[in-house]
Amino acid sequence: MSRWVKITIEDVASYQAGALVKALESKAKYSEAQENPLEAAIERITSRIRSDVKSGGYAVDKAQDKIPGELSGEAVALIVEFAKPRLMQ
C-alpha cells in the first residue's frame, strides 16, 4: 500500500503563498467562535478523497485524516479552491 499522509495548513501555505493562508485564517472568520476555514476545508477534502478511494474498491488507512501521499498535491489544490470563496463573503 502507498504512503498515507495528513494534509496540514503548512502544506497549503507552501502550495499557495502564506499570505493567502493568513487571510483565510483571519479575514474569512466571522467570529472567534467560528472554526478556521482552512481546517474545515482540509477535513472536507480529506473525507471526499477517502470516500472516492473506497468507492474505487481500494482499502483506506485506518487514520481518518490521511490520504494517499500521491494525491497530496491535488488535495491541496482542492482545499484552496474550496476555501477561497470565504474571502469573498
DRENTORKOL-3810 file (N, C-alpha, C; in nm, 4 decimals):
REM DRENTORKOL-3810
@n.u->0.0850; n.v->-0.1184; n.w->0.0000; ca.u->0.0000; ca.v->0.0000; ca.w->0.0000; c.u->0.0890; c.v->0.1240; c.w->0.0000
@n.u->0.0429; n.v->0.2303; n.w->-0.0613; ca.u->0.1209; ca.v->0.3539; ca.w->-0.0690; c.u->0.1295; c.v->0.4234; c.w->0.0667
@n.u->0.2149; n.v->0.5204; n.w->0.0718; ca.u->0.2326; ca.v->0.6007; ca.w->0.1921; c.u->0.1107; c.v->0.6923; c.w->0.2087
@n.u->0.0556; n.v->0.6953; n.w->0.3279; ca.u->-0.0604; ca.v->0.7798; ca.w->0.3571; c.u->-0.0130; c.v->0.8992; c.w->0.4390
@n.u->-0.0668; n.v->1.0176; n.w->0.4086; ca.u->-0.0226; ca.v->1.1404; ca.w->0.4730; c.u->-0.1420; c.v->1.2220; c.w->0.5223
@n.u->-0.1129; n.v->1.3064; n.w->0.6182; ca.u->-0.2124; ca.v->1.4011; ca.w->0.6687; c.u->-0.1805; c.v->1.5372; c.w->0.6086
@n.u->-0.2788; n.v->1.6014; n.w->0.5487; ca.u->-0.2605; ca.v->1.7346; ca.w->0.4917; c.u->-0.2726; c.v->1.8367; c.w->0.6051
@n.u->-0.1794; n.v->1.9309; n.w->0.6084; ca.u->-0.1773; ca.v->2.0327; ca.w->0.7140; c.u->-0.1892; c.v->2.1728; c.w->0.6545
@n.u->-0.2114; n.v->2.2684; n.w->0.7409; ca.u->-0.2160; ca.v->2.4082; ca.w->0.6978; c.u->-0.0813; c.v->2.4486; c.w->0.6387
@n.u->0.0268; n.v->2.3936; n.w->0.6914; ca.u->0.1602; ca.v->2.4236; ca.w->0.6374; c.u->0.1734; c.v->2.3755; c.w->0.4932
@n.u->0.1104; n.v->2.2631; n.w->0.4604; ca.u->0.1106; ca.v->2.2141; ca.w->0.3225; c.u->0.0405; c.v->2.3139; c.w->0.2302
@n.u->-0.0699; n.v->2.3671; n.w->0.2778; ca.u->-0.1447; ca.v->2.4656; ca.w->0.1992; c.u->-0.0609; c.v->2.5926; c.w->0.1830
@n.u->0.0060; n.v->2.6350; n.w->0.2895; ca.u->0.0886; ca.v->2.7554; ca.w->0.2835; c.u->0.2041; c.v->2.7398; c.w->0.1856
@n.u->0.2600; n.v->2.6206; n.w->0.1764; ca.u->0.3716; ca.v->2.6009; ca.w->0.0836; c.u->0.3231; c.v->2.5930; c.w->-0.0606
@n.u->0.1977; n.v->2.5565; n.w->-0.0809; ca.u->0.1400; ca.v->2.5491; ca.w->-0.2159; c.u->0.0982; c.v->2.6884; c.w->-0.2644
@n.u->0.0263; n.v->2.7581; n.w->-0.1793; ca.u->-0.0220; ca.v->2.8925; ca.w->-0.2081; c.u->0.0442; c.v->2.9843; c.w->-0.1065
@n.u->0.1058; n.v->3.0885; n.w->-0.1474; ca.u->0.1808; ca.v->3.1768; ca.w->-0.0578; c.u->0.1138; c.v->3.1914; c.w->0.0778
@n.u->0.1968; n.v->3.2057; n.w->0.1781; ca.u->0.1477; ca.v->3.2166; ca.w->0.3149; c.u->0.0479; c.v->3.3283; c.w->0.3355
@n.u->0.0518; n.v->3.4322; n.w->0.2514; ca.u->-0.0421; ca.v->3.5441; ca.w->0.2658; c.u->-0.1862; c.v->3.4975; c.w->0.2495
@n.u->-0.2090; n.v->3.4043; n.w->0.1582; ca.u->-0.3438; ca.v->3.3512; ca.w->0.1399; c.u->-0.3883; c.v->3.2762; c.w->0.2644
@n.u->-0.2985; n.v->3.1977; n.w->0.3207; ca.u->-0.3316; ca.v->3.1225; ca.w->0.4416; c.u->-0.3646; c.v->3.2187; c.w->0.5547
@n.u->-0.2849; n.v->3.3235; n.w->0.5710; ca.u->-0.3124; ca.v->3.4218; ca.w->0.6767; c.u->-0.4477; c.v->3.4872; c.w->0.6563
@n.u->-0.4770; n.v->3.5236; n.w->0.5332; ca.u->-0.6055; ca.v->3.5870; ca.w->0.5039; c.u->-0.7208; c.v->3.4934; c.w->0.5346
@n.u->-0.7075; n.v->3.3679; n.w->0.4952; ca.u->-0.8143; ca.v->3.2717; ca.w->0.5218; c.u->-0.8320; c.v->3.2479; c.w->0.6706
@n.u->-0.7233; n.v->3.2470; n.w->0.7443; ca.u->-0.7320; ca.v->3.2212; ca.w->0.8883; c.u->-0.7859; c.v->3.3401; c.w->0.9663
@n.u->-0.7706; n.v->3.4610; n.w->0.9134; ca.u->-0.8168; ca.v->3.5773; ca.w->0.9879; c.u->-0.9390; c.v->3.6426; c.w->0.9254
@n.u->-0.9293; n.v->3.6873; n.w->0.8023; ca.u->-1.0380; ca.v->3.7622; ca.w->0.7385; c.u->-1.1586; c.v->3.6766; c.w->0.7056
@n.u->-1.1395; n.v->3.5495; n.w->0.6821; ca.u->-1.2513; ca.v->3.4636; ca.w->0.6430; c.u->-1.3304; c.v->3.4116; c.w->0.7623
@n.u->-1.2842; n.v->3.4433; n.w->0.8826; ca.u->-1.3597; ca.v->3.4038; ca.w->1.0024; c.u->-1.4507; c.v->3.5199; c.w->1.0407
@n.u->-1.5731; n.v->3.4894; n.w->1.0690; ca.u->-1.6681; ca.v->3.5935; ca.w->1.1047; c.u->-1.6652; c.v->3.6248; c.w->1.2536
@n.u->-1.6265; n.v->3.5269; n.w->1.3338; ca.u->-1.6183; ca.v->3.5472; ca.w->1.4784; c.u->-1.5156; c.v->3.4504; c.w->1.5354
@n.u->-1.4735; n.v->3.4745; n.w->1.6568; ca.u->-1.3756; ca.v->3.3874; ca.w->1.7224; c.u->-1.4337; c.v->3.2482; c.w->1.7485
@n.u->-1.5645; n.v->3.2376; n.w->1.7576; ca.u->-1.6283; ca.v->3.1086; ca.w->1.7835; c.u->-1.6299; c.v->3.0199; c.w->1.6594
@n.u->-1.6106; n.v->3.0799; n.w->1.5436; ca.u->-1.6167; ca.v->3.0045; ca.w->1.4181; c.u->-1.4856; c.v->2.9295; c.w->1.3954
@n.u->-1.4950; n.v->2.8113; n.w->1.3371; ca.u->-1.3754; ca.v->2.7317; ca.w->1.3108; c.u->-1.2925; c.v->2.7932; c.w->1.1980
@n.u->-1.1663; n.v->2.7573; n.w->1.1971; ca.u->-1.0744; ca.v->2.8017; ca.w->1.0940; c.u->-1.1213; c.v->2.7450; c.w->0.9598
@n.u->-1.1450; n.v->2.8292; n.w->0.8595; ca.u->-1.1959; ca.v->2.7784; ca.w->0.7323; c.u->-1.0999; c.v->2.6815; c.w->0.6633
@n.u->-0.9707; n.v->2.6962; n.w->0.6859; ca.u->-0.8756; ca.v->2.6029; ca.w->0.6258; c.u->-0.8867; c.v->2.4650; c.w->0.6887
@n.u->-0.9029; n.v->2.4595; n.w->0.8189; ca.u->-0.9186; ca.v->2.3297; ca.w->0.8848; c.u->-1.0447; c.v->2.2607; c.w->0.8363
@n.u->-1.1520; n.v->2.3374; n.w->0.8215; ca.u->-1.2774; ca.v->2.2805; ca.w->0.7716; c.u->-1.2596; c.v->2.2301; c.w->0.6283
@n.u->-1.1877; n.v->2.3061; n.w->0.5453; ca.u->-1.1642; ca.v->2.2649; ca.w->0.4067; c.u->-1.0784; c.v->2.1386; c.w->0.4013
@n.u->-0.9761; n.v->2.1319; n.w->0.4857; ca.u->-0.8902; ca.v->2.0130; ca.w->0.4899; c.u->-0.9712; c.v->1.8898; c.w->0.5275
@n.u->-1.0553; n.v->1.9025; n.w->0.6291; ca.u->-1.1386; ca.v->1.7896; ca.w->0.6717; c.u->-1.2325; c.v->1.7459; c.w->0.5600
@n.u->-1.2954; n.v->1.8417; n.w->0.4947; ca.u->-1.3934; ca.v->1.8109; ca.w->0.3903; c.u->-1.3283; c.v->1.7422; c.w->0.2707
@n.u->-1.2162; n.v->1.7964; n.w->0.2243; ca.u->-1.1494; ca.v->1.7398; ca.w->0.1068; c.u->-1.0877; c.v->1.6045; c.w->0.1409
@n.u->-1.0309; n.v->1.5910; n.w->0.2601; ca.u->-0.9753; ca.v->1.4622; ca.w->0.3024; c.u->-1.0843; c.v->1.3557; c.w->0.3018
@n.u->-1.1983; n.v->1.3898; n.w->0.3567; ca.u->-1.3106; ca.v->1.2960; ca.w->0.3602; c.u->-1.3556; c.v->1.2579; c.w->0.2193
@n.u->-1.3617; n.v->1.3557; n.w->0.1314; ca.u->-1.4048; ca.v->1.3291; ca.w->-0.0061; c.u->-1.3069; c.v->1.2362; c.w->-0.0788
@n.u->-1.1787; n.v->1.2630; n.w->-0.0628; ca.u->-1.0785; ca.v->1.1784; ca.w->-0.1281; c.u->-1.0850; c.v->1.0365; c.w->-0.0743
@n.u->-1.0964; n.v->1.0217; n.w->0.0575; ca.u->-1.1056; ca.v->0.8877; ca.w->0.1168; c.u->-1.2289; c.v->0.8148; c.w->0.0643
@n.u->-1.3390; n.v->0.8860; n.w->0.0507; ca.u->-1.4617; ca.v->0.8258; ca.w->0.0002; c.u->-1.4429; c.v->0.7807; c.w->-0.1450
@n.u->-1.3785; n.v->0.8645; n.w->-0.2247; ca.u->-1.3538; ca.v->0.8282; ca.w->-0.3647; c.u->-1.2632; c.v->0.7059; c.w->-0.3752
@n.u->-1.1618; n.v->0.6986; n.w->-0.2896; ca.u->-1.0710; ca.v->0.5829; ca.w->-0.2899; c.u->-1.1491; c.v->0.4562; c.w->-0.2542
@n.u->-1.2323; n.v->0.4658; n.w->-0.1511; ca.u->-1.3137; ca.v->0.3497; ca.w->-0.1092; c.u->-1.4095; c.v->0.3071; c.w->-0.2195
@n.u->-1.4711; n.v->0.4045; n.w->-0.2865; ca.u->-1.5682; ca.v->0.3705; ca.w->-0.3903; c.u->-1.5013; c.v->0.3027; c.w->-0.5092
@n.u->-1.3711; n.v->0.3212; n.w->-0.5230; ca.u->-1.2969; ca.v->0.2525; ca.w->-0.6286; c.u->-1.2579; c.v->0.1112; c.w->-0.5901
@n.u->-1.2978; n.v->0.0684; n.w->-0.4710; ca.u->-1.2703; ca.v->-0.0670; ca.w->-0.4260; c.u->-1.1367; c.v->-0.0844; c.w->-0.3563
@n.u->-1.0739; n.v->0.0262; n.w->-0.3205; ca.u->-0.9437; ca.v->0.0195; ca.w->-0.2546; c.u->-0.9572; c.v->0.0379; c.w->-0.1041
@n.u->-0.8632; n.v->-0.0184; n.w->-0.0310; ca.u->-0.8613; ca.v->-0.0032; ca.w->0.1148; c.u->-0.8051; c.v->0.1340; c.w->0.1506
@n.u->-0.8512; n.v->0.1883; n.w->0.2616; ca.u->-0.8014; ca.v->0.3167; ca.w->0.3096; c.u->-0.7301; c.v->0.2978; c.w->0.4425
@n.u->-0.6442; n.v->0.3928; n.w->0.4759; ca.u->-0.5724; ca.v->0.3909; ca.w->0.6022; c.u->-0.6724; c.v->0.4024; c.w->0.7173
@n.u->-0.6391; n.v->0.3442; n.w->0.8307; ca.u->-0.7288; ca.v->0.3498; ca.w->0.9468; c.u->-0.7464; c.v->0.4915; c.w->0.9993
@n.u->-0.6421; n.v->0.5730; n.w->0.9880; ca.u->-0.6495; ca.v->0.7118; ca.w->1.0357; c.u->-0.7417; c.v->0.7911; c.w->0.9433
@n.u->-0.8473; n.v->0.8480; n.w->0.9980; ca.u->-0.9481; ca.v->0.9191; ca.w->0.9201; c.u->-0.8967; c.v->1.0477; c.w->0.8560
@n.u->-0.7807; n.v->1.0957; n.w->0.9011; ca.u->-0.7286; ca.v->1.2221; ca.w->0.8499; c.u->-0.6142; c.v->1.2051; c.w->0.7504
@n.u->-0.6014; n.v->1.0850; n.w->0.6928; ca.u->-0.4924; ca.v->1.0593; ca.w->0.5988; c.u->-0.5444; c.v->1.0190; c.w->0.4620
@n.u->-0.4685; n.v->1.0612; n.w->0.3599; ca.u->-0.4986; ca.v->1.0271; ca.w->0.2215; c.u->-0.3728; c.v->0.9677; c.w->0.1577
@n.u->-0.3865; n.v->0.9041; n.w->0.0417; ca.u->-0.2667; ca.v->0.8538; ca.w->-0.0263; c.u->-0.1715; c.v->0.9690; c.w->-0.0584
@n.u->-0.0442; n.v->0.9503; n.w->-0.0286; ca.u->0.0553; ca.v->1.0546; ca.w->-0.0480; c.u->0.0608; c.v->1.1084; c.w->-0.1895
@n.u->0.0389; n.v->1.0212; n.w->-0.2876; ca.u->0.0466; ca.v->1.0659; ca.w->-0.4267; c.u->-0.0672; c.v->1.1604; c.w->-0.4648
@n.u->-0.1677; n.v->1.1733; n.w->-0.3800; ca.u->-0.2792; ca.v->1.2647; ca.w->-0.4068; c.u->-0.2687; c.v->1.3948; c.w->-0.3281
@n.u->-0.1608; n.v->1.4152; n.w->-0.2558; ca.u->-0.1498; ca.v->1.5329; ca.w->-0.1691; c.u->-0.1511; c.v->1.6636; c.w->-0.2482
@n.u->-0.0841; n.v->1.6692; n.w->-0.3621; ca.u->-0.0846; ca.v->1.7918; ca.w->-0.4429; c.u->-0.2239; c.v->1.8287; c.w->-0.4896
@n.u->-0.2958; n.v->1.7293; n.w->-0.5392; ca.u->-0.4330; ca.v->1.7528; ca.w->-0.5840; c.u->-0.5225; c.v->1.7920; c.w->-0.4669
@n.u->-0.4997; n.v->1.7305; n.w->-0.3515; ca.u->-0.5800; ca.v->1.7616; ca.w->-0.2333; c.u->-0.5608; c.v->1.9065; c.w->-0.1920
@n.u->-0.4362; n.v->1.9528; n.w->-0.1907; ca.u->-0.4092; ca.v->2.0914; ca.w->-0.1509; c.u->-0.4740; c.v->2.1882; c.w->-0.2502
@n.u->-0.4673; n.v->2.1586; n.w->-0.3789; ca.u->-0.5318; ca.v->2.2444; ca.w->-0.4791; c.u->-0.6830; c.v->2.2510; c.w->-0.4551
@n.u->-0.7444; n.v->2.1377; n.w->-0.4243; ca.u->-0.8881; ca.v->2.1351; ca.w->-0.3954; c.u->-0.9216; c.v->2.2112; c.w->-0.2672
@n.u->-0.8353; n.v->2.2008; n.w->-0.1675; ca.u->-0.8570; ca.v->2.2717; ca.w->-0.0408; c.u->-0.8568; c.v->2.4225; c.w->-0.0654
@n.u->-0.7597; n.v->2.4696; n.w->-0.1427; ca.u->-0.7523; ca.v->2.6128; ca.w->-0.1743; c.u->-0.8771; c.v->2.6557; c.w->-0.2507
@n.u->-0.9163; n.v->2.5769; n.w->-0.3495; ca.u->-1.0356; ca.v->2.6082; ca.w->-0.4282; c.u->-1.1603; c.v->2.6121; c.w->-0.3399
@n.u->-1.1695; n.v->2.5208; n.w->-0.2449; ca.u->-1.2847; ca.v->2.5133; ca.w->-0.1545; c.u->-1.2871; c.v->2.6312; c.w->-0.0582
@n.u->-1.1703; n.v->2.6751; n.w->-0.0102; ca.u->-1.1627; ca.v->2.7770; ca.w->0.0935; c.u->-1.1659; c.v->2.9208; c.w->0.0392
@n.u->-1.1184; n.v->2.9437; n.w->-0.0810; ca.u->-1.1078; ca.v->3.0795; ca.w->-0.1353; c.u->-1.2386; c.v->3.1581; c.w->-0.1359
@n.u->-1.3532; n.v->3.1000; n.w->-0.1683; ca.u->-1.4767; ca.v->3.1788; ca.w->-0.1688; c.u->-1.5082; c.v->3.2439; c.w->-0.0340
@n.u->-1.4543; n.v->3.1895; n.w->0.0748; ca.u->-1.4778; ca.v->3.2508; ca.w->0.2062; c.u->-1.4214; c.v->3.3917; c.w->0.2137
@n.u->-1.3152; n.v->3.4209; n.w->0.1374; ca.u->-1.2584; ca.v->3.5555; ca.w->0.1369; c.u->-1.3494; c.v->3.6560; c.w->0.0682
@n.u->-1.4344; n.v->3.6083; n.w->-0.0209; ca.u->-1.5213; ca.v->3.6962; ca.w->-0.0971; c.u->-1.6495; c.v->3.7322; c.w->-0.0231
@n.u->-1.6829; n.v->3.6589; n.w->0.0813; ca.u->-1.8091; ca.v->3.6831; ca.w->0.1525; c.u->-1.7984; c.v->3.8024; c.w->0.2434
END
